[in-house]
Amino acid sequence: MRLDKFICESTELTRSLAKRVIKSGEVTCNGDVVKDASFKVKDDTEVCIEGRQIKIVGERYIMMHKPVDTICSTIDEEYQSVLGLMDIEKVDTLHIAGRLDVDTTGLVLITSDGQWSHKITSPKKDCGKRYLIEAAASLDPALVETFAEGIKLKSEDGLTKPALLEIIDEYHARLTISEGKYHQVKRMFAAVGNRVVNLHREAVGEIELDADLEEGEWRFLTDAEIASI
Ligand code: URA
């Protein structure tokens, strides 16, 4: 890869700024100053700017514990974007794989890899999302079957895909759905005459929210987590 392209892919610099930095003599390859932007960087070339090594950023896969009053948008609006909570390079290359509402907490997956996030968000891929729910009214055990059969949501044709409801106690349950319709969980409970008062996403597919992450904290996914999607 050309040296100027390598610098663009490893830093925030644009191609023209990368060329300028190279011309200024601040860039070394394996210890030698290189002023030629077309210099070929190989896999084992150590590229430094002002003595600091830079590396290609590559695809990134991240989990965050989303706090309330943040939004799953790439920009801040009335509320802060979850991306704004991250001190990370090239944040503009990241997107959110499956949004949560402003008042929902829990697992949010963030990535630069569009094909990977499609596997999470496409209803055809059947990727389960598990939520912990607190309901306003007591949970009727008959709901387990109703949710498994599918629910007719207000202003939608057809039924939701089969969902797994596991009742924990009178007001708490776990619900696993494989679609991501707008406000789906809240609308499913509204459709059966109940209301969700607290919603928290615990898992997406086999990826569980890391119990060590406090609200607002994030970490890179492990190779096994990435491969599980
Ligand atoms: N369903 C909802 O209603 N809200 C969320 O944030 C996620 C799923």
Residues whose N, C-alpha, C, O or C-beta is under 5 A from the ligand:
A	BS01	URA	R99 L100 D101 T104 H183 Q184 V185 K186 R187
